[in-house]
Amino acid sequence: MAEPKPKAAPKATKKAAPRKSVNAANLAHLGPEALAALLIEVADGHASIKRRLKLALLGEVGAADLAAEIDKRIDAIAGSGARINWRKFKDFVRDLDAHRAAAGGKLGELDPNIAVPVLVRLVRVSEDLEGRIKDPKGELAAVFDQAVADVARLSPQALTLDSRYLADALLAFVESASTKLSVDLLRAAAPALADDAVAVLRGKVRERLAAQRRPDPRLRAAAQVLADLEGDVEGFAGLFTASQQVLPPIGAQIARRYLAVGQVAQALAALDRSAPGPSLAEQADVGAVAWSEARIAALEAAGETLEAQAMRWASFKATLSVDALRAFLKGLPDFEDVEAEEQALAYAQTYPDPYKALAFLIAWPSAVEASRLVMERGPALHGDRPEVLEPAARLLEHRYPLAATVLLRAMVDDVVRFGRADRYADANRWLLEAESLVPGLPDDAAIDDHAVWVRRVAGYRRL
């Protein structure tokens, strides 16, 4: 009879890790009373922390109390007049953003009709800070931009606020602010304005523009926003002079608005007046691209499908836009798209700007065509464009190591020849990557041996 098997020893219970890390889960174990005491202790002597705690508490009391607290802080900042030096900059921005977050978050949840005017007041503080604070990295500007985004999000829900008061505040900001922030704020707050308030505000803007010998660009931009609100395309177009209406981006803006109200003939007429020049540089300009897109939309609306397709192809040839080519291929019958794609890739090889051509071939993507471009036009691809050359090397390194090596060497050569110290670390990495590709290079490669190239790079004594 078999002896019974000894019982397995029980597995040792794994002890829980000590709660030493400062994180939310571990702090929760302290309990509410201990946490409250700790917060009071930490906040003692730190006004910004006390303000944060008060905002959180008032958020539980109600919208009016929370709004009053935020307004109090806005008044304090606006009325101070004191300069904010670099030592206080971070704390100031953090504190302002905390009030912005409270207004756009909790207050917006409680009552968007109260939150929107509070956020408008907060954005207007940017005026009071002019000359009092330096913002080299745009951190303060980002707070105001986010506040404008909060206004845009909450305005459609704010349907019972005092539209006239809000309109007056927006106009005052447009007239006195020194940045485009005021017009962005007007556009964001527009959904909260009642129709009669928009009409009154537009009338005031017109009066001010009529009284000016040289129209204030901020007022004119505000007038454009208000014309859009009332769906007045003629009024929008009338804000541009005849010499401005012949510019492609302006013509595109006007045409888009005519299309939005179903006036296709007027849209095409606006585009005809503002056609860009025939050269490739003129056709590839950002404003010309906007014009081309508007023209295609107008042609489609007019039922001119073939002409719209021709426009898409012309737009691709001018810009090497991936989106333009995809839209063109999508409009072709079955099987014709393959031939058209081959034609487009072949055209990219001859495009005057080799960097733009390579960027297109990477984005499409076509590794074989990108490799061909590098090997045929390599001397024209200087290494000072790593934002194009490095992604291309990544695409090519597995199947086309020679082409990838050409790009990596070009970038390294550019760094060492011109002493681009900010790219030394990148150049060292590219050099190692080029070395890793050596086993895959063909014996008859028409480039210097790797060791010869490395010695030449070392001669610059940069890396």
Order of alpha helices (4+ residues) and beta strands (2+ residues): alpha-alpha-alpha-alpha-alpha-alpha-alpha-alpha-alpha-alpha-alpha-alpha-alpha-alpha-alpha-alpha-alpha-alpha-alpha-alpha-alpha-alpha-alpha-alpha-alpha-alpha
